[in-house]
Amino acid sequence: MRHWPAHLLLALITGTIPAIGWSALSWQVGPGRWSGALELGFDQSSQSSQRAGGGGANSSSQRFRETLRVANRGFYLLDRRLVEASLGLQLNLNQASNSGVGAGTSSAGTVIGYDFNANVLQEKPYHATLYANRNQSQSSQSFGGRVEGITENRGITARLEENSVLKDWGMPWFSAELQMRQEHAQDTTTFFDRVTRRDETRSVIDITAHKGFTTADLGLRYEASDQSNGLLAQAGNRSQSAGLNYSLDFGPGLNRHFDSSLSYSTRSGLLPTTTSTADGHVRIDHYRNLSTDYSYSFNRQETEGLNADQHNGSVSLTHELYQNLSTTASVSGSRYIVPGGLVTSYGGQLNQNYRHSLPGSGRLNMYWSGGYRLDTSELNIASIGVNGEKHAAPTAFASGIGFFLDHDFAIVSSIRVVNVRAGASIPTSAGTDYDIVVEGKRIRIEPKFGSAVIAPNDPLEVSYGYQVDPSLQYETRSAGFGAGVDYHWIAASFQHRQSDQKALTGEGRFLTSTRNDTVRLDLRGSWQDLQTEAGASHSRSTSTMFLDEQRENRTQFDLHGVWHEFDAQGSAVFDQYRATLLAYDRRALMSTLTWRASYDMNLTFGVTANDMNYLTPPRHDTTRSARGSLNWNESDGWFHTAFAEVRTHNDGLAPTETVMQLGARTRWQIGKLSLSAGLAYDRWVRGGTRSNSQRFDISIVRAF
C-alpha cells in the first residue's frame, strides 16, 4: 500500500500545490483563540400551597453551582482550508438540597458539557460541518416548580454548491444539502409533590436539492424522522415527507409565470396520517394594468383507514384604471369528498376600489363589493371529521385564555389534543391539561396552568368532528360598500357589509345571515411638545340564525397623547351581541402611560378591564389587570429592571382567580467581570385554594 505525503494529500484535496520543502512535509497545528470563564452561582426557591378542602404542600430547594468554561475557537490541523474547528468544554459542580412533602434530599454531582464544531473544506464547493453539543439546564418556574434537564445534539451537514466539479465535467450540476442529526432531551419537572419526566430522542435525515435554469427553478426535499419516547412508548412515531417545487417564466417577454408543488408525508404513532398535496398557479400579465390568475390545488388525507379528498380551483382578473380605480373579479369552486359523501361549493366575487386626491392634501377612498356562492351537501352522516388541525398554545396560561377551533358546532366528546413538540406525538387529557369552553356555536380550548404536558407556545394538533346538515343546498349573497376621507389631522370613514344565507333544499339549521355597519372618526394634532391622537368608531351588526335574530353593536374610542416625556394611550370598546345560542354585552378598557424620566430611565404603567355579561346562557365574566415596570441603565455598566402585576378573573362558574407577580433583576459588567441577581414573588389564589412561590438567584462570572 502506497503512503501519500501530507503535502500531496493536501494538494489533491484543496487543489493547490505547496512549495516543496521539509516544512511542507510536516503537519502543522493552528492554535486558535483561547477563552474561558469561571462562574459562581446560587439560587433558592420555595413554594407553598393550600387547598380549599384542607391540606396543602410545601417545597423548597437550594442550589450552589461552580462552573468552569474553556473554549478554543478556530484551531486547525495541517491547513485551515482542510479542517477548522472549535471546541468548548464546561464543567459544573453542583450541590443541591430539596425538601418536599414528608421528605428531604440532598445531592452533589458533576456535569460535563461540551460544544464541538468543525468545518471541512469550507472554501470548496463541496464542504461539510460536523457538530456535537451537550448542555445542562436548570430553572425555577412561576408559581412553584423546577425544571432540570440535559439536551444533547449531534450531526453532520454536507453541502454541494452549484459551481462544483460536476459543472466543469459537463454533467448536470445542481446544489444540494444533506443533514443527519440526532436530538435528545431529558428533563424532570417538580411541581410541589408532583414529578413528571421527559425523555425524547429524535433522529432525522434531511436532503434538499436545487437546480437553476435560465428561466426556471427546480427544488426537491426529503425528510425522514424517527421519534422515540423513553417513558411513553405510544408517544413515539416515525414520519417521512417528500416535496417537489417547480417554477417557470415563459411566454412573450416572459409575461407568464408558473408555480407548482407536489408533497407527500406519512406519520405513524398515536394518530397515523398520510397526506398528499398538489398545487399549481399561473399568472399572465396581459398588459401593465391587466393580469389574470389561474390556480388549482388538491389535498388528500388518510387517517385510520378513512380518506378525504379536496379539490379547489379559481380564476381571477385584476385591472387598474389610471391608478385610481382597481377592479378584481374572480370565480372559484371546490369539491370536498369525505367518507360520508360530498360537499361542493361554487361562487364568484367582484371588488372595486376607488382612490382620488382632494384639495388640501386630502385623500378620498371608496370601495364596493358583491359576491355569490352556492354550497351543496350530499352526506349520509351528520358530522365531518377534522384531523390534525394546527394550533399553538398561548404564551401564558390562565382562565379565559386559549384558542378557538376552526369549525363551529364541534362535538365536545370527539375533541382530542396532541402535543407535537419537536416532532413528537404526546397525548393530552381534557380537564387535566386543558379545558373545553363552549361559547354559543364556538369551542375554545384553554390549556391549564400546571399541565405537565403542554407548555406555553407548544405546537398542538386537534382532531374532532363538527355537526353539519347532511342534505342541504344553500346560497350566500354578500355585498359591501364604504367611503373614507383622510386629511391627516382628521379622518372619517363608513363601511357596510352584509351576507345573506338562504336554504334552497334541506333545513338549514346552521345558516347565518349578518349585517354590519361601522362609522369611525380619527383626530390627530400637535402643538409644540403636545401631540394628541383620538379616534372613535361605532358599528352595528345583525344576523339571523335558527330563524331568530342576532344583533351586534360596537362602539370604540381610542386616545393617544405625548406631552414632554409622557406617552399615554387608551381605548374603550362597547359590544352588544345577540343570538339564539349566545348573547352578551361587553365593555373593555385599555390604558397605558409611559414616563421617560431621562434618556436611560423609563416607567410604564398599564391597566386593562374587560366585562362580559352573558345573557344566553346567563353568566358574568370579568377580567382586571394592572402592571407597572421600571427600566434603568447606568453609565458605569449597571442595568436594573423591576415589575409588578396583578390580574383577577371571575367567570361566574368558578371562584374568583387572582394572580400577583413581583420581580426585579440587576446586571453589572465591568471589564471581564459580570454580576447578575434577581428575585421574584408569585401568588395565585382561587377561592380557598392558593399558591405562593419565591425565587432568588445570583451569579458572578469572571472571563479570561
N, C-alpha and C positions, 0 to 999 in steps of 0.2 A: 504494500500500500504506500503510495507516494505522499510525503508530508509537504504541504504548501507553507512557505514562509509567511509570517503575519502580514508583511507589507504587500505581498502579492495578493493575498486574500482580500485585504482592504481595497486594493486597486480594482479587483474584479467586482466587488460589491458596489463601491462608490463611483466607479467609472473614472478614476484618476490614477495617474502614475506618479508615485512619490519618488523623490531623489534616492539613488542607490547609496547606501551607507549603513554603517553599523547602527546608527540611531534609528534608521527606518526599520531595521530588523527586530528591534526590541519593543516590547509592549510598553505603552505609556498610560499613565493614570492622571486624569484631571481631578484636582482636589475638590472642586465645587465650592459652595459657600456654606459655612457652618453657622448655625444659630441654635438658640436654646432658651429655656425659661424654667424658673423654679417657682412653684405656686404653693401657698399655704392657704387652706380654706376651712371654714367651719360653718355648719348650718344646723339649725334646730327648728323643729316644728312640733306642734301639739294640737290635738283635736279632741273635742268632746261633743257628745250628742245625748239628747234626752227625748224619749218617745212620749206621745200623748197618753198612752195607756200605762205608763210607768216603766221604769228601767231605762238603761242607757248604756253608753260605751265611751271609753276614753282611751286615747293612744297618744304616744309621743315618741320622738326619735331625735337622736343627736348623731352627728357625723363629723369627724375630723379627717381631712384628707391632705396628703402631701403628694405633689405631682411634679415629676421631672420630665421635661420635653427636650429632646435633642434631634436636630434635623440637619441634613446636608442636601442642598439643592444644586443640581446641575453638574454632578460628577460624571465621569465617563471613563471608559477603558479603550485604549488604543487610539481612538479618534472620536471627537464629538459627533461627527456625521454618522458614525456607526450606531452607537447607543449612548444616549444621555439620560441620566436617571436622577431621581430624588428619593430619599429615604428618611422617614421620621419615626422615632421611637418615643413611646410615652410609658412611664412607669407610675402607677398610682398605688399609694399605700393608704388604705382606708381602715378606720376604726369607727365602729358604729354600735349604738345601743338603742334598742327598741323596747317599748312596753305597750302592751295591749290588754285585751280582755283576759284577765286572770293569768297573764304570763309576761315574762320579760326575757329578752335575749340580748346578747352582745356578740360582736363578731369583729374580726380583724383579718384583712386579706390583702392580696396583691393582685392588681390587674395590669396586664401588659397590653398596650395598644400600639399599632403601627400604621404607617401610611407609606406605601411604595408606589412609584410611578416611573415608567421607563418608556422613552420614545426611541423607536428603532428606525433607522434610515429616514429621519424626519425631513431631510432635504430632497428625497427621491419621490417620484410619483407613485411609488409603492412603499408605504410606510405603515407602521403599526404602533400601538400603545398597549402596554401591559400595566395593570394596576391591581392593588390589593390593599385593603384597609380594615382596621378593627377599632371600634370606639365604644367607650362606656358612657352611659347617660344616667343621670340621677336628678330627679326634680320633685318638688313638692307641688301638689295641686291645690286649687282653690277649694275651700270648704272641706278640707281634710283630704287625705290620700297622698300616696307617694308612688312614684314610678321609677323603677330601677331596671336597667337592661343593657344589653350588648348587641351591637349591629356589626355585621361583617359583610364585606363586598369584595369580590374578586372577578377579574375578567380580562378579556383581550379584545381590542378593536383593530381590525386591519382595513386599510383603505387603498383603493386603486384610483388614481386620478386619470382624467381624460388624455393627458399628454404622456401616457405610459409608452413602453416599448411596443405595445400592440399597434399603435398608430404608425410607428417607424417601420414595422414589418408589413404594413399594408393590410393588416387584419382589422375586422370590425372593432372599433375602440369605443369605450364607454367608461363611466366612473361607477365605482361600487364600494360598498362598505359591509363588513362582516363584524358582528358583535356577538360574543359569547360571554355571558356573565352569570354569576350566582349571588343571590342576596339572601342573607339570613338575619332574622330579627328575633330576639328572645328577651322578654321583659316580664316583670312582675309588678302588679298594681295592688297596693294595700289601701283599703278604704275602711277604716275602723276595724271591725272584726271580719271583714270580707276580703279574701285574697283571690285575685284572678291572675292567670298566667297566659302568655302568648309565646308560641314557638313556631315560626313560619319560615319556610325555605322556598325560594323561587329560583329556578334555573331557566335561562332564556337564551335562545338563538335568534338573532335578528339579521336579516340580509336585505339590503337595498341596492338598487342599481338604476342608473340613469343614462340615457343615450340621447344626445342632442343632434338634431338635423338642422338644415338651413332654415326651414320654416315649421319645424315640428319638434316635439319633445316626447320621449317615452320613458316611463318610470315603472319600476317593479319593486314590490316589497313582500317579504315572507317573515313570519314570526312564529316560533313555537315556544310554548311556556309550560313548565311543569311546576305546579304549586302544591306543596305538602304542608300539613299542619301536624306537628309532633304531639299535640294534645287532643285534637279533634279531627279524626280521620275523615269524617264526612265534609269537612270544610276544604279539603284538597280538591284540586281539579287539574285537568290538562286542557290546553287550548292551542289552536292553530289558526292562523289568519294569513291570507294572501291577497294582494291587491295589484291592479294594473291600471295605470293612468296614461292617457294619450291625448295630446293637443296638437292642432294643425291650423296654420293660417294658409288660406288658399283663395282662389278667385281673382278677378281682375283687380290689380292694385292691392291684392291681399286684403280685400274688404270683407272676407268671410272668415269666421273663427269657429273652430270645432273643439269641444272638450268632452271627454268621455272617461269613465272609470268602471272597473269591474272589481268586486271584492267577494271574498268567501271567508267565513270564520266558523269555527266549531269549538264548543266548550263542554266538557264533561263536568261531573260533580253533582252538587245539590240540585241543580235545575239544568239538565243537559239541553243545549240550544245550538242550532245550526242556522246561520244567516247568510243569505246570498243577495247581493245588490248589483244593479247595473244602472248607470246614469249616462245620459247624452244631452248635449246642449249645442245649438248652432245659433250664431249671431251674424246677421247680414247688415252691413252699413250701406244702404242703397244710396243715400246722399249724406251730406254733412248733418242735416237736420231730420233724417228719416232712417229708422232702423227697425228690424223685425227680429224676434227671438223665438226659437222652437226648442222645446225640451221634452224629454221623456225619462221616466225612472221606473225601476222595477225593484221590489223587495220581497223576498221570501224568508219566512221564519218557521223553523221546525222545532217544536218543543214537545217532549214527551209523546212523540208519535203523531202530533197534530200539526198540520201545515196551514199557513196563512199567507196568501199572495196579494200584493197590492201593486196596481199599475197606475201611474199618473202621467198625464200629458198636458201640455199647454202651448198656446201660440199667442204672442203679443206684438203690438205695434206701438212705436213711440215716435211722436212728431213734435217739433218745436217751431213755432212761427215767430220770427223777428225777436227771439229771446224774450218774448212776453207771454205767449200762450203755448203751454205744453200739453199734449194730449197723449194718453195711454189707453189703448183698447186691448182686451185680452179675452180669450176663451180657454176653458180648461175642462178636464174630465178625469175621473178616477174610477177604478174598479177594485173593490176590496173583497177577496174571496176567502172566506173563513170556513171551518169545518161545518158550520151550521147553515151556510147559504152564501148569499151575495149581497153586497151593498155597493150601489153606484151613485155617482154624483157628476152632474154636468152643469156648466154655468158660464156666464160672461160678465165682464166688468168694463165700465167706461169712466175715466177720470180726466178732468181738465183743471189746470191751474193757471191763473192769470196774474201777472205782475206788472206794475207800472209805477214810474216815479211821479211824485207830486211836488208842486211848488213848495219851496222852503225846506228842501232836503227830506221830504217825506216819502213814504212808500205805501202803495196800495197792493194788497194781496187778496185774491178771491179764488174760490175753488168750488167745484160741484162734481158729484159722482153718482153713479147708478149701477145696479147690478141685479142679476137674476140667476138663481141656482135651483136645480131640480134634483132631489135626493130620493132614492128608492131603496127600500129594504125588502129582501126576499129571503127570510130566515125561517128555520124551523126551531129556533131557540129564542129565549127572551133575554139573553145576555151575550156579550162578546168579551173574550179574554184578552188581557194585555200582559205580556211577559217582558220583564227586564226594563221597565220604564225608568229612565235615569234621573236621579235627583242628587242633591248634595245636602248633607246635614248642616244646620245653621252654625254660625260661628259661636253662638252662646246658647245654652240650654236653659229654658225657663217656660213656665206656663204661658200659652198664647203664642209661642214662637215655633214655627215649623214650616212646612211646605204643603201646597195643595196638589192633589193628583190631577193629571191632565184631563181626565174624563169625569163628567158629572154622573151622579146616580150610581156610584161604585157600591158593590156589595161588601159590606163590612167583614163578613165572615170569610171572604175569599182573599183578603189582603195578606200578602207575605212580603216581608222586607229582608233583603240580603245585603250585607256589607261586602263590597268588592274591593276593599283597600288592597293595594299592591297586587292586584290580580287574584286575590283570594275569593272565596265564596262562603262567608261566615253567616250562619243563620242567626236571626234575632227573634225576640219574643215580645208580643204585644202585652202591655201592662208592666213589663219589666224593663225593656229597652226603649219603648216608645208608647205613646198614647194615640188612639184614633178619635178624632173630634169631628162630629157631624155638624155642618153648618148649612142647613137647607139642602140643596142638591149637591153641595160640595163636601169633599172629605179632606181634612188636614191631618198630616202626620207630624206629631210633636215628639222628637227624641227626648228621653228623660234624663234629668240630672242624676248622676251616679251610675249610669249604664256602664258596664264593663266591656261592652261590645262595640258601641257606637261612640266615636269621639267627634268633636267639632270639625266640620269641613270634610268628613269622610264621604267617599262616593258610595251611594246607595242605589240599589235596583229594586223596584217594587213591581210585583205581579198581582193582578186582581182581575175580577170581572165586573162589568158595568151593564146596567139594565138598558134595553132598547125595545122599541116596538117591533115585533117580528115581521109583520106585514104592513108596510107603510110607504106611501108616496106623498111627498110634500114639496112645496115650493117656497123659496125665500126671496122676497123682493127687498132690496136695500137702496137707500138714497141718502144723499147728504149734500150740504152746501154751507158755505161760510165766507166771511169777509173780514178783513182787518186793515187798520191804518196805523202806521208807526211813524212818529215824528221825533224819535229818540227820547224826548222829555215826556212824551205821552204816547200811549199805545192803547188801542181798543180793538176788540175782536168779538165776533159772534159766529157760532157754528151750530148746525143742526144735523143730527144723524138719526136714522130710523131703519128698522128692519122688521119686516112682517113675514111670519111663517104661517102657512095655511096647509092643512091636510087635504090632499086630493083623494086618497083612499086610506082606510085604516082609522084608528082612534086619535093618534097624535097626542098622546099623554105627555110627551116630553118636549113639545114645541114651545117656543118662547118668542114673543114679539116685543120689540123695545122702541122707545123714543128717548132722545137725549138732546137737550138744548143747553148751551154754555155761553155765558157772557163774561168777558174778562176785561179789566181795566188796569193798566200799569202807569205809575207816575214816577219819574226819575228827575233828579235835580242836584245841583251842587252850588254852594255859596262859601267861598273862602275854604276853611278847613271842614266845613259841614257838607257831607254828601248823604243824600237820602234816596231811598227807593221804596215804593209801596205798590202793592197790586191787590186786586180783588177780583174774584170770579164767582159766578153763580151758575149752577147747572140744574136741570130738571130732567128726570128720566121716568118714563112709564113703560111697562111691558105687560103682556098677557101670557099667563102660563096656567095650565089646567083650567082654562076658561075663567080665570079670576084675574084681578088687576094687581099689577106690581108697579110700584112707583118709587122713584129715587129723586131726591132734591139735594143739591150740593151747593154750598157757599164757601168760598175760600178767600182768605185775606193774608197777604204776605207783606212784610215790612223789613227793610234793610237800611241801616244807617251807619255812618262813620263820623265821629267827631273827635278831632285831635287823635289821641292814641286809643280811643274806644271804638269798637266794632260791634254792632248789635244786629241780630237777625231774628225774625219771628214770623210765624204763620199760624193761622187758625182755620179749621175746616169744620163744616157742619153738613152732615149727611142724613138723609131720610130715605129709607128703603122699605118697600112693601111688596110682599109676595105671599103665595099660599103657604110655602114651606118655610119661609124665612122673612122676618120683618124686624127692622131695628132702626133706632135713632143713634147717630154717632156724633160726638164732639171731640175734636183733637186740637191741642195747642202745643207749639214748639217755640222755644225762645233760647237764644244763645248770646252771651255777652263776653267779648274778649277785650282785656285791658293790656295794652303794650306799655308797661311802665317804663321800659328802656329798651335799647336795641337787643339786650341779652336777657330780658325777663318778660314773660307774659303770663297772664292769669285768665283762665277761661271758666265760665260758669254757664251751665245749661239746665233747663227744666223741660220736661215733656209731660203731657197729661192726655189720656185717652179714655173716653167714656162711651161704652156701648150699652145701650138699653134695648135688649131683645124683647120684642112683643110676641113673636111667634118663633120658637117656644119661649115662654116668659123666663127671662134671665137678665141679670145685670152684670156687666163686665167692666172693671175699671183698672187702669194702669197709671201709676205715677212714678216719676223718676227725677232725680236731681244729681248733677255731677259737677264737681269743681276740680280743676287741675292747675298746677304751677310748674313751669319750666324755667330754669335759671342757669345760665352759663357764666362762668367767671374767667377772666383773662389768664389766670395762673393755672388753668387746666381742670378746674372743678366743674362738674355738671351735676345739677340736682333736679329731681322731678318728684312730684307728690300728687296724689289724687284722693278724692273721697266721693263715694257714690252710694245712693240709697234708692231702692226700687221696691214698689209694692204692687201686688196684683191680687184681684179678687174676681173670680168668675161666677160667683153666686152659687156654684155647685160644690165648692170646697172652701175650707178656711182661708183667710187672707194669708198670702205669702209675702214675706218681707225679706229683702236681701240688702245687707250693708257691707261695703268693701272699703278698706283704707289701705293705702300703700305708699311707700316712699323709697327712693333709691338715690344713691350718690356715687359718683365716679370721679376719680382724680388720677391724673397721669403727669409725671414729671420725668423727662428723660426715658429711661428704661424701667422705671418703677411705676406700677399702677395699683390702685386700690379701688375695690368695689364693695358696696354694702347695701343691703336692702332689708326692709321689714314690711309685713303685710298682716292685716287682720280681716277675717271674713266672718259674717254672722248670717245664718239662714234660719228663718222662723216660719212655720206653717201650722197655725193652730197651736196645739200643745207640743208639737214636735219642733226641736230646734237643734242647730249645729253651730259650733264655734271652731275657728281654726286660726292659729297664729304661726307665723313663719319669720325666721331671721337667718340671714346668711352674710358672710364676709369672706373676702379673698384678697390676698396680696400676691402680686406677680412681679418677679424680677427677671427681665430678659437679659440675655448676654449673647 
